[in-house]
Amino acid sequence: MRPHEELEQRLSASPASRALLFSTGYLANPGIVPALLGRAMPYFPTSLTMPR
């Protein structure tokens, strides 16, 4: 099993844990911000919020 798959299995095994896993930083930024803000608040990413 690859390390990220093992981490995903361990995190999902705990009923009290909630986690978001992203394979790259490019996916994390547009994925985590809306998840933290919620659906009611719009999010408009710019070049300043994306990894370089």
C-alpha positions as CSV (number, residue, x, y, z in Angstrom):
1,M,0.0,0.0,0.0
2,R,1.3,3.4,-0.9
3,P,1.9,5.9,2.0
4,H,-1.0,8.2,1.0
5,E,-3.4,5.3,0.7
6,E,-2.3,4.1,4.2
7,L,-2.9,7.6,5.6
8,E,-6.3,7.7,4.0
9,Q,-7.2,4.4,5.5
10,R,-6.1,5.4,9.0
11,L,-8.0,8.7,8.9
12,S,-11.2,7.1,7.6
13,A,-11.0,4.4,10.3
14,S,-11.6,6.8,13.1
15,P,-15.3,7.8,13.4
16,A,-14.5,11.1,15.0
17,S,-12.0,12.3,12.4
18,R,-12.7,14.4,9.4
19,A,-10.0,15.0,6.8
20,L,-9.5,16.2,3.3
21,L,-6.6,14.7,1.4
22,F,-5.2,16.3,-1.8
23,S,-2.6,14.9,-4.1
24,T,-0.9,18.2,-4.9
25,G,-0.8,21.8,-3.6
26,Y,-2.5,22.9,-6.8
27,L,-5.6,20.9,-5.8
28,A,-5.4,21.7,-2.1
29,N,-5.9,25.5,-2.5
30,P,-9.1,25.5,-4.5
31,G,-10.3,22.5,-2.5
32,I,-9.7,23.5,1.1
33,V,-10.8,27.2,1.0
34,P,-14.3,26.5,-0.1
35,A,-14.6,23.6,2.3
36,L,-13.6,26.0,5.2
37,L,-15.8,28.9,4.0
38,G,-18.9,26.8,3.4
39,R,-21.3,26.9,0.4
40,A,-22.9,30.2,1.4
41,M,-19.8,32.3,0.9
42,P,-18.5,32.7,-2.6
43,Y,-14.7,32.2,-3.2
44,F,-12.9,33.8,-6.2
45,P,-9.3,32.6,-6.4
46,T,-6.7,34.9,-7.8
47,S,-3.1,34.4,-8.8
48,L,-2.1,35.4,-5.3
49,T,-3.9,32.4,-3.8
50,M,-2.4,29.8,-6.1
51,P,1.0,28.1,-5.4
52,R,3.9,29.3,-7.5
